[in-house]
Amino acid sequence: MGIDDKIRNATEDASGKVKEHTGRATDNERLEAEGRNDQAAANLKQAGEKVKDAFKS
């Protein structure tokens, strides 16, 4: 997993957390759900990169 991929995934995860918390604070269910989806996508990408790394070794 390249450092740029790690940074990109961490950024996507962090922005998802911000969206989720902002949505919760403003009672905006759509924004909250969008934040959870962003986090899930980042986690899937991280898992995929880890699998790729495992096969490289």
Residue pairs with C-beta under 8 A, 6 or more apart in sequence:
1 46
1 49
1 50
1 52
1 53
5 45
5 49
6 46
6 49
9 42
9 45
9 46
9 49
10 42
12 38
12 39
12 41
12 42
12 45
13 38
13 39
13 42
13 43
15 35
15 38
16 34
16 35
16 36
16 37
16 38
16 39
16 40
16 41
16 42
17 35
17 39
18 35
19 31
19 32
19 34
19 35
19 38
20 31
20 32
20 35
20 36
20 39
21 35
22 28
22 31
22 35
23 29
23 30
23 31
23 32
23 33
23 34
23 35
24 32
